[in-house]
Amino acid sequence: MERVVITGMGVISPLGNDVDTFWNGLIVGRSGVSPIEHFDTASYKTRIAGVIRDFDGEERFGRKEARRMDRFVQFAVAAADQAVSQSGLVMDELDRERVGVYIGSGIGGIQTLMEQGKTLSDRGPARVSPTLVPMMISNMAAAMVSMRFGCWGPTLSPVTACSIGNTAIGEAFRLIRHGGADVIIAGGTEAAVTEVSLASFGNATALSTRNEAFQAASRPFDAGRDGFVMAEGAGILVVESLSHALARGANILAEVIGYGASSDAYHMVATHPEGRGAYLAMKASLKEAQIGPEDINVINAHATSTEAGDLSETRAIKQLFGTGAYDIPVTANKSMTGHMLGAAGGAEAISLIQSLRHGIIPPTINQEQRDPECDLDYVPNEARKADLRIGMSNSFGFGGHNAVIVLQKYSS
């Protein structure tokens, strides 16, 4: 079987719209959460989010092209541009039938759907755009990236809620490992900070209401956590067989060595209270990587800042790692980015890759009051230097979807 590596990364995030800015924001512990300004939130319970700033789709893609892409697609294409550029791929020199795209979105083009729904209500069916459906469907991010680069290989849009990024990376890893492709552009994207999404999550009491202290609102594992903070963005990787990468002289950033997936089979939105599905996915990822729990040097947690979710993930980690769980640093990027939903896994994989490359673990910020049941080492408030070789990244989603990847510092 092929070894599988990462050769390119791209990110659009509340901390910045390139990998260096994103990474620097993480390691200094900067919050990307801010008040929502693109619509009136006065009547909403929550008025904050991790919103993408300084992103102009028309400037990046031209007015005509941008108007054909919902914001979630624009994010995906922009992040893919970065990843492909860093990878050094030259499509005309590749077997394009063996280059694919695995990019998903949890909600897809909800802004386009809302806008056209209003058009239907206000102006009638004759005024509804014929591009509504192709702009809103979740697979369009993968489709547009495939068209942009001329990728003729397998193109897939996994919809596993907030575990999408890891699902895409993991499934790409397996396809390449078994010889089904040479290169897959993989990850997730989301642009769901909209009126209806904010209202629905808010009415479900899932969101933090720390509207005044917004930079302290996302606080995974802290005893004062009161819900997650919605965010948007994209995280995209170039996943490639080692032999293919070496043959073209690529710069290798990290190696993918394991992937595990599971279902809680428990509830539409609530995580299993004992973290059953999370435990099973983590265990499966270690089995595929052919390593033991003692080989993991750092865990990038899903950790959304909800009371039940953070506790269940902590329990799952303890179940898998036993007493060794207390010796493993566990970091929560969402304390700074907010919850990027379908984009979270891809962005957090990039964070883990950077940790392995640079020997730095980003902090979990806003750790002020210890939760006695969440008692692991969450790298509180300040980044930490560490000797890192292998890391695990967790992503869990509504419906009980769980996806875990294991990444290793590359060595020949």
Beta strands, then each sheet from edge to edge (+ up, - down):
strand 1: 4-12
strand 2: 34-35
strand 3: 48-49
strand 4: 99-104
strand 5: 155-156
strand 6: 183-190
strand 7: 233-241
strand 8: 254-263
strand 9: 298-300
strand 10: 330-331
strand 11: 360-361
strand 12: 384-385
strand 13: 390-397
strand 14: 401-408
sheet 1: 5+ 4+ 6+ 7- 1+ 8- 14+ 13- 9- 10-
sheet 2: 2+ 3-
sheet 3: 11+ 12-
end
